[in-house]
C-alpha cells in the first residue's frame, strides 16, 4: 500500500496525466505496485536458488550447429511448468560445452515463472549433506528441502566420486521426488557411467533408473564453448596476457 500511495502521488504530480481520471491513475498505481511485487519475488527466487551465473538467459543461448539446441525447443523450456511435470532433464556434454550456463538459463526462466529452484554442484551438495549429518534435525530438514523444491538442478554430476553416505542421501531425495517433481542433471558423462561410478551397485541402479528412465535429454555435442569464448576474448582490441 505504501508503494501504491507513493506511486499515486507521483502520477498525480505528472502533468502528462492531467487528462486521466483519478480512478485511472489509481489503477495505474496499483498495476505498478503489483509489477514491483512480482519483480521482488522473482529476484528472491533467483537469489535463493544460488545460481553461479545469475545473469544467464535463454535469450543469449548460442544455437550454432552441433549443439542440439533450437529456439523453439528452448522456448518450451522457458515457459515450462516444472511443478506440474515430473519429467527430468539431462544435459550432457564434455567439459566446456556450456552445461552450467544452459542449466542456469533454464533455472532462471523457471524463477521468472514463479517456480522454486535449487542449484547445487554435485561435490558441494555431497559435502554439505555429509556435514549436516552431525545434526539429525538439520540433516532431515535439508533432505526435505531438496525433496520439495519444484526444480532441483544438480550440476557436474559425478564429475568426482561420491561417498556411500552422500549416495544414500541422493537416493532418498530422488525417491521422494519421483513421479512428483523434476530434477535437472548436468553431466560430462552418460547414465551408463553413473552406474559404475556410484559406490553401491544396488543403489546405483535405483538412482540412475529414477533419473534416466523418465527424462528428456539435451546433448550439447563436442563443441568447446569455453575455448571459443576465450579465443574471442583474445581477438578483441586491447586484450593482453
N, C-alpha and C positions, 0 to 999 in steps of 0.2 A: 504493500500500500504506500510505503514511503516513496518508492520509485515512481509509482503512478502519480502521486501528488506532485513530485518534483518535475516529472516529465510534462504533466498537465500545465504547470506554471510556465515551463519553457515554451510550450506550444502556444499558449495564450499570448505570451510576450512577443512572439514572432509575427511580424506584420504580414507575412505571406499567408498566414492562416486567418486573416480578418474575415474572409468570406465563408469560413466554416462555422457551423453552429456549435454551441458548447457540447452538445451530445456527440458530434463528430470528433471534436477534439478529445473528449474524454475516452471515446472508444480507441482512438489512435494511441493515447497514453497507455491504455490497458494492453493493447497489442504489443507495444514496445516493452512493457513490463514482462509479458509472457515470453517474448523473444529473448529477453535478457535472462530470465529464469531458465529457459531451455539451454542457452549458451553456458550458463554456470553449471548446469547438470552435466552437460557433455564434457566440459573441462574437468569436472570432478571425476567422471568415469575414466577419462584418459589418464589422469594423474594416478588414480587407484590401480590401473592396470600395470603401471610401471614399464611402459614400452621403452626399449633402448633407443628407438628412433621415433620420438614423439611427433615429428613433422612428416612422417611417411604418409603418402597419399596415393590412392589408386589413380588419380588424375596424372600422376607423374611416372607411372609404370612404363618401362621400356618394352615395346612389343616387337622387337626385332625377330626375324625368322630364327627358328630353332629353340625358342624359349617355351613353346607350348601355351602361350597366352594370347588371348584376343580381347578387344574392347568389350565385345558382347558377353564373353564369359566373365570378365571382371565386373561388369555392370551387375550381373546376377549376384556375385558375392558382395558387392557394395550394398545392395538392397536386401540381402538375405535375412530372414527371421530366424536367427540362431536358436532362440528359446523354444521354437516350435518344431525344429527339425533336428533329431539326434544324430544325423549322418556326420561322421568325422571327415576331416580334410587332411590329407597327407601332402606335404610339399617336399619334393625330393630333388636334390641336385648336389654336385660336388661342391667343395668349398669355393666361395667367391661367386656362386651362382645367383645371389640375391634373395636367398630364402628368408633371411631375417627382415629385410625391407618389405618383402611381399607379405609376410606374416603380420608385421606391424601395420601395414597399409590396410589389410583386411580387418584387423582388430580395431583400428581407429574408426573405420567405417561402421563397424558394429556399435561402437560407442556413440557415434552420431545418430544411430537408430535407436538409442536408448538401452542397449544391452550391457550387462555387466561382463567385464572381461578381465582375465588374469593372464599375464605373460610371465613365463619363467624359463630360464635356461636350465637344461636338464641337470647339469652338475651342481648348479646353485640350489635348485629345488631339492635334490637329493641331500645335499649338505644341511639345508635348513630343516628338513624333516628328521634327519638323524639327531641333530642338536635338540630339536623340540621334544624328543623322546624323554628327556630328563624331567619334563613337566607333563604328566599324563593328561591333565585337563587341556593345557595349551596345545599339546600334540593333536588331541582329538578335535579341538576347535579348528586347527589348521586343515586337517583332513576334511572336515565338514565344509569349510570354505571352498576348498578345491573341488569338492563334490557338487556344490550348489551353484557355483558361478556359471552364467549362461554360456560363455565360451572360454574354455581353457586352452591356452596356447603353450606348448612345450617345444622350445627351440633347441637346436643342437642335440637332438635325441640320440643317446648312446654314442655320441662322439667320443666320450671317455667312459670307462667302466662304471658300474653302479654296484653298491654292496647289497647283500641279501635283505637287510632291514629296509633300505630305501625301495628296493624292488617290491617288497611286501606292501609298503605304503602305496606305491604306484598301482599295484593290483587292486587294493581296497578302493582307491579313488576311481579307477576306471570301471570297477564293478558297480559302484554306486551311480556312475554317470550313464552306464549302458542303457539304451532304449529311452533315455530321458534327455540328455544334454550332449552336445557335440564337443569333441576335443580336436584341436588342430596340432599336428605334429610336423615340425620342420627337421629334416634329417639329411645327412650325406649318404645314408645307406638305405637299402631296401628292407622290407619286413623279414625277408629270409635271413638277413644278417642279424636282425634283432633277436631272433630265437636263439641263435648261437651265442650272442653277446650277453644275454641276461644270465645271472648266476644259477638260477634254479630252472631246470628244463620244464617241469610241470607248470610252474608259474609263468615261465616264458611263453609257453604255448597259449595259455589263457590270456595273457596281456596282449600278445600280438594278434590273437584271434579277435579280441574285443576292439582293437584299434583298426585293423586292416580289413576285416570282412564286411564292415558297414562303413565304407569310406569312399569319398571321391579322391582323386589324385591329380596333383599338378606336378608334372615332371619338367623341370626347367632346363633339361639338356646339359650340355657340357660347356656352355659359354661362360667365361670368367668375367663377370660384370665388374668385380673389384679391380681387375687388371685394366679393363677398358676405361674405368673411371680414373685410375691413376695415370694411364697414358694420356688421357685428355688433359689432366691437370698439368702434366709435364710439357704439353704442347702450348699451354697458354702463355701469353706475354707476361714477362716478369717472374716466371717460375724459376726457383733456384734450389740447389741441393748443397 
